[in-house]
Amino acid sequence: MPKPLTLLLAGVVGAVLAVLGVAAVAPLLTVSLQNAANTQTAEQPEVYGNR
Amino acid sequence: MSVGGRTELRDRLGLHAVAAALTLLVLAPLVRPGYVLRYDMVFVPRQPLRWDLIAPGDALPRAVPQDAVVSLLSQVAPGWLLQRVALGAAIWLAAVGAARLVPAQRRLTRVIAAVGYAWTPYLAERLLLGQWGLLLAYAALPWLVAAAIGVRTGRRGALPRLVVAAAAAAITPTGGVLALLTTVVLVPGRRVPGPRMTLAALGAVAALNAPWLAAAAVTVAGGRSDPLGVAAFAARGENWAGPLGALAGTGGIWNAQTTPASRASLLVPLVTVGLLALAAAGFPVLRRRWPDGVATRLGVLAVGAFVLASAGVLPGVADALRWLVAEVPGAGLLRDGQKLLIPYALCLVLCAALGAERLAARLPRPRDRMVLVGLVLLPVVVLPDLALGAGGRLRPVRYPDDWRTVERLVAADPGPVLSLPLTMYRSYGWNPGTVVIDPLPRYLPAEVITDDTLIVGDLVITGENERVRRIRALPANGASAATSGVRWVVVQHGSRGAPPAGWWTGLQPVHSGPDLTLYRNPAVTPDARPPTRGRWIALLGAVLALVVLGAAIGALLRRPTAW
């Protein structure tokens, strides 16, 4: 049986990764929604990129 | 085999398993057939070997010797396979190289370095921009540093290893310069390796840069670039931390469309700060465990890389950079400074991995392992959209049948080709969701003239090709494409822009398909050849590099345990 402090550390490491993961995924969802309504690339095919 | 030998073999196989898993996770969509065509990445079924790919007569040698290498390999392997090998090698070798380079005492520290270096914003952003040659340089750097340490410590066979690693980096001019700078900074020493070995190392790596240097010497494009490029390609902020914060986390590419969405996360700067703190804790460990002075030299190289990468956004420095780009031939290499971050990324990852090991040493078992495993997963958790072909953005497609038809027609009657509409990057209906540099120059067995004007947002960065400029001016002067000096004109349908009506006078339509229309120009004889000025000098540069590489490989093969 792991010690309580070990379990606590495992929980902290897992929670930190979970928070970072959720924070990283949030912009993905925003961008997906924007892409659905944005056809900028199709309208400007010769543009190398946008800043 | 001894117990130690078995353990070492198991460790090595373990690292390769980690590298394989990372490579598969990133490139999974490439199990489907076809070619990933994105921005600067073009592979074709069989790239012809042509003079203008060894030494472009009218343009700067930005893809020298990369195009020549692909053309040579295309003689024995199909383009789809070469693309997968190149991309797979970039990720796999980056992971294994970093893992082997870090002077770790624990297996998990090596895994942190492997995942940390193969899963960076830098790799993701340059992959999305299609700069696979630069990623080979990224993958080669840990091997190059390891070999440089070997040269400094007098390890047998270190010099040929250094040359092979530098050759992989030198597939692009930027990689070649980085390899040379790394050798200049890391190898020279007062006693060891001695002046002869130092000169041999520097001379060999300089010779590997000969292909693009020779090509640059003979091109009529000059070497100066439009200073507007500095503003267009300067590092870009990806979140509230601004461009310097983005660079500190190895991101900050100029193009918002090739930046993974997760880089906008509010917490990314905090992760960067954490990494920098770990790296600060790990740097003394690196200094202690590496031969005297090497860690400091790598640190200097990393700081230099960071300063160059941020030059475009630093007031005052950006002005100086604009002047350099406009006035000094070759200084255009510096305008997209973020690509020079490679030594910084390597130093950051190595130090952070050792910082993690130092932190774990303060914890009892099994808590130490928990922290290390958390740090192994951290890069993937913070940048999840690199997985599965950067969130599905690396998508193989097939060229339409029209391309094969036009290729056959041009091959039967070779001569210079003009690709219309005049635009460098194109968006095709059959390659949705991205733009790609015109694939025709690599697809057709003849020199293809394309535009070299770059458009970044509202900025128009003028190219260096005088021939294109003259052709662009023809319609304004009432002249048709028949006076452009090309044998063929290809019109790519679906690309934005349309040539003026009088453009076609004197041309004969030969093929008209849904994707391409081909015109023959009877005013130009079939045996018209591209300019031959200085091509033997360019070839000499390529041969010199090949001889140096061949000698290094020969020396390694003569050793019982080459690597």
Chai-1 contact restraints between the chains, C-beta under 6 A:
chainA,res_idxA,chainB,res_idxB,connection_type,confidence,min_distance_angstrom,max_distance_angstrom,comment,restraint_id
A,T6,B,R367,contact,1.0,0.0,6.0,A-B,restraint_1
A,L9,B,R367,contact,1.0,0.0,6.0,A-B,restraint_2
A,L9,B,M370,contact,1.0,0.0,6.0,A-B,restraint_3
A,A10,B,M370,contact,1.0,0.0,6.0,A-B,restraint_4
A,V13,B,M370,contact,1.0,0.0,6.0,A-B,restraint_5
A,V13,B,G374,contact,1.0,0.0,6.0,A-B,restraint_6
A,L17,B,L377,contact,1.0,0.0,6.0,A-B,restraint_7
A,L17,B,V381,contact,1.0,0.0,6.0,A-B,restraint_8
A,L20,B,L267,contact,1.0,0.0,6.0,A-B,restraint_9
A,L20,B,V381,contact,1.0,0.0,6.0,A-B,restraint_10
A,L20,B,V382,contact,1.0,0.0,6.0,A-B,restraint_11
A,G21,B,V381,contact,1.0,0.0,6.0,A-B,restraint_12
A,A23,B,S265,contact,1.0,0.0,6.0,A-B,restraint_13
A,A23,B,L267,contact,1.0,0.0,6.0,A-B,restraint_14
A,A24,B,S262,contact,1.0,0.0,6.0,A-B,restraint_15
A,A24,B,S265,contact,1.0,0.0,6.0,A-B,restraint_16
A,A24,B,V382,contact,1.0,0.0,6.0,A-B,restraint_17
A,A24,B,P384,contact,1.0,0.0,6.0,A-B,restraint_18
A,P27,B,A261,contact,1.0,0.0,6.0,A-B,restraint_19
A,P27,B,S262,contact,1.0,0.0,6.0,A-B,restraint_20
A,P27,B,A264,contact,1.0,0.0,6.0,A-B,restraint_21
A,P27,B,S265,contact,1.0,0.0,6.0,A-B,restraint_22
A,L28,B,A261,contact,1.0,0.0,6.0,A-B,restraint_23
A,L28,B,D385,contact,1.0,0.0,6.0,A-B,restraint_24
A,V31,B,A261,contact,1.0,0.0,6.0,A-B,restraint_25
A,P45,B,R426,contact,1.0,0.0,6.0,A-B,restraint_26
A,P45,B,S427,contact,1.0,0.0,6.0,A-B,restraint_27
A,P45,B,V435,contact,1.0,0.0,6.0,A-B,restraint_28
A,P45,B,R496,contact,1.0,0.0,6.0,A-B,restraint_29
A,E46,B,T423,contact,1.0,0.0,6.0,A-B,restraint_30
A,E46,B,Y425,contact,1.0,0.0,6.0,A-B,restraint_31
A,E46,B,I455,contact,1.0,0.0,6.0,A-B,restraint_32
A,E46,B,R496,contact,1.0,0.0,6.0,A-B,restraint_33
A,V47,B,I455,contact,1.0,0.0,6.0,A-B,restraint_34
A,Y48,B,Y425,contact,1.0,0.0,6.0,A-B,restraint_35
A,Y48,B,L454,contact,1.0,0.0,6.0,A-B,restraint_36
A,Y48,B,I455,contact,1.0,0.0,6.0,A-B,restraint_37
A,Y48,B,V456,contact,1.0,0.0,6.0,A-B,restraint_38
A,G49,B,N255,contact,1.0,0.0,6.0,A-B,restraint_39
A,G49,B,Q257,contact,1.0,0.0,6.0,A-B,restraint_40
A,G49,B,V456,contact,1.0,0.0,6.0,A-B,restraint_41
A,N50,B,A256,contact,1.0,0.0,6.0,A-B,restraint_42
A,N50,B,Q257,contact,1.0,0.0,6.0,A-B,restraint_43
A,N50,B,G457,contact,1.0,0.0,6.0,A-B,restraint_44
A,R51,B,R236,contact,1.0,0.0,6.0,A-B,restraint_45
A,R51,B,A256,contact,1.0,0.0,6.0,A-B,restraint_46
A,R51,B,G457,contact,1.0,0.0,6.0,A-B,restraint_47
